[in-house]
Structure formats: C-alpha cells, structure tokens
Amino acid sequence: MKMIHEHKAQKIQMQRDHQELIQAAVNKPHHLPLVRSQCSNEMEALEGRLEDELKRKDMKIILELDQKVFDQQNLLQQAGIPGFCVTNNPQEIQLQMLMLKFIVRLGEMSVPP
C-alpha cells in the first residue's frame, strides 16, 4: 500500500508541476503545444517507470512466496509426512494445501476421553 500511495503522490506532484508549466506558457501561445507535448511525454515516462517498479515488487513477492512453499514442502517431507515432497506442480501443491487443511482440522478436534 505504501508504494501505491507514493506512486499516487508522484503523479499528483507531476500534474501540479505540469499545470504550472502550462500556466506559464499561456502568455506564449506558440510554446503551449510544445509544453503540453513535453508534459504528456513526462507523464507517460513516469507511468511506465511506476508500472515497472510495481511489476518488480510483485515478482519479488511471488519469489518470496515460492521460497516459503519450498521450505514448507521440504520440512514436511523431512518430517516423513506422506504426500509431501518438493514440487512446482500446481496440482500437487493444491493437493498438499488440502492435506494441510485436513491435518489442521484434525489437530483442532477434541478427542473424547
């Protein structure tokens, strides 16, 4: 969320800066199209840079999640729990997730004396 707010603030600041440039160019009508074009190019460049930054952040998060899955699979495999092995197969991961939910539910059940 922090990144989104920072990106929004950067866009707002650039819009303010552009508005000032356009206001300054109003007195020079022959410069106005050039200023507007420059502002448009700067905004497109900013949006492209912000989009790339967001994609890099998303990829970092995905890689961290993949590492967590790997660590969990490895730990459960080493513990000797049947059905758990290190894999990247989405179907096997889904099955492992269902088995984990079942194990957790079993652990939450109270056993009659």
C-alpha positions in Angstrom: 0.0 0.0 0.0 2.9 2.3 0.8 4.2 2.0 -2.8 0.7 2.8 -4.2 0.4 5.9 -2.1 4.0 7.0 -3.1 3.1 6.5 -6.8 -0.1 8.5 -6.4 1.8 11.3 -4.7 4.4 11.3 -7.5 1.7 11.5 -10.2 -0.1 14.3 -8.3 3.1 16.3 -7.9 3.9 15.9 -11.6 0.4 17.1 -12.5 0.9 20.2 -10.4 4.3 20.8 -12.0 2.8 20.4 -15.4 -0.1 22.7 -14.6 2.4 25.4 -13.5 4.4 25.0 -16.8 1.2 25.2 -18.8 0.1 28.3 -16.9 3.5 29.9 -17.5 3.2 29.1 -21.3 -0.3 30.6 -21.6 1.4 34.0 -22.3 3.4 32.4 -25.1 0.8 30.6 -27.2 3.4 29.4 -29.7 5.1 27.4 -26.8 1.9 25.9 -25.5 1.8 22.9 -27.8 5.4 22.1 -27.1 4.9 22.4 -23.3 1.8 20.2 -23.5 3.6 17.6 -25.5 6.6 17.6 -23.1 4.2 17.2 -20.2 2.5 14.3 -21.8 5.8 12.6 -22.6 7.0 13.1 -19.0 3.7 11.6 -17.6 3.9 8.6 -19.9 7.5 8.0 -18.8 6.6 8.3 -15.1 3.7 5.9 -15.5 5.9 3.4 -17.3 8.6 3.7 -14.6 6.0 3.2 -11.9 4.4 0.2 -13.6 7.9 -1.4 -13.9 8.6 -0.7 -10.3 5.2 -2.3 -9.3 6.0 -5.4 -11.5 9.4 -5.8 -9.9 7.8 -5.6 -6.4 5.2 -8.2 -7.5 7.8 -10.5 -8.8 9.8 -10.2 -5.5 6.7 -11.1 -3.5 6.0 -14.1 -5.8 9.5 -15.4 -5.4 9.3 -15.0 -1.6 6.1 -17.0 -1.6 7.6 -19.7 -3.8 10.5 -19.9 -1.3 8.1 -20.3 1.6 6.2 -23.1 -0.2 9.6 -24.8 -1.0 10.7 -24.5 2.7 7.3 -25.9 3.9 7.4 -28.8 1.5 10.9 -29.6 2.4 10.2 -29.5 6.2 7.1 -31.7 5.8 9.0 -34.1 3.6 11.8 -34.4 6.1 9.3 -34.9 8.9 8.2 -38.0 7.0 4.6 -36.9 6.4 3.2 -38.9 3.5 2.2 -37.0 0.4 4.6 -34.1 0.9 7.6 -33.6 -1.4 9.2 -30.6 -3.0 7.4 -29.8 -6.3 6.4 -26.9 -8.5 3.4 -28.8 -10.0 0.3 -26.6 -9.2 -2.0 -29.6 -8.9 0.4 -31.3 -6.4 0.7 -28.1 -4.4 -3.1 -27.7 -4.3 -3.4 -31.3 -3.0 -0.7 -30.6 -0.4 -2.7 -27.5 0.7 -5.8 -29.6 1.1 -3.9 -32.2 3.1 -2.5 -29.4 5.4 -6.0 -28.0 6.0 -7.2 -31.5 6.9 -4.3 -32.0 9.2 -5.0 -28.7 10.9 -8.7 -29.6 11.3 -7.7 -32.9 12.9 -5.5 -31.1 15.3 -8.3 -28.8 16.3 -10.7 -31.6 17.0 -11.2 -32.6 20.7 -10.8 -36.3 21.4 -13.3 -37.8 23.8 -11.7 -39.4 26.9 
